[in-house]
Amino acid sequence: MANTKKLTKEERKKVKRTARKKVKAEKPLKPREYARGSKKRKVKKMVRGAAKR
């Protein structure tokens, strides 16, 4: 995907999508060892509002 000047927007989208699929097939993400969101900081006092976060 070197030069996209001559391509239309739709063609660019198509090229980008195929490139993304190719990468996904070649380098799949490894599965997590922990639950999603479990490592997030827990907010203790919600009273303080945005200043706390």
N, C-alpha and C positions, 0 to 999 in steps of 0.2 A: 504494500500500500504506500508507494513512494509519492507519486504525484496524483492528487485528486482534483486539480484545477479544472480539468476538462470534463469531469463527471458531474452529473446532476445530483441533487440532494438525495433522491430516491436510490440512485446507483451507489452513492457513498454509504447510505444506510445498509444496503445489501452487502457491500464489501466488508463493512465493519462487523456486521452480524456474523458473517461466515468466518471472519478472522477470530472473533470471540469464541465461536463454537469449536474451532480448530484448537485453540489454546486450552479450552476446557477438556477436550478429548485427550490432549497430550499430557497436560499436567493437572490431574484432578486434585481437588483439595482433600487433605487427609481428614478423617472424621475426628470430631472433638473428643477429648477424654473427660469433659465436664459439661454440665448442663448450661445452655445458653442463658446469660444474664446472672448466673450464680456468682460470678466474680465482680459484679457491679458493687460500688460502694452503697451501703444502705444509709438512707437519710434518717437520722434519729429524731430530730425535732423539726417537724414540718412548719411549726409556728414561725420560725425565723424567715421563712420564705426563700427568695432567690439569693439572699445574702449568704445563706448556709451552703448553697451548692456551688 
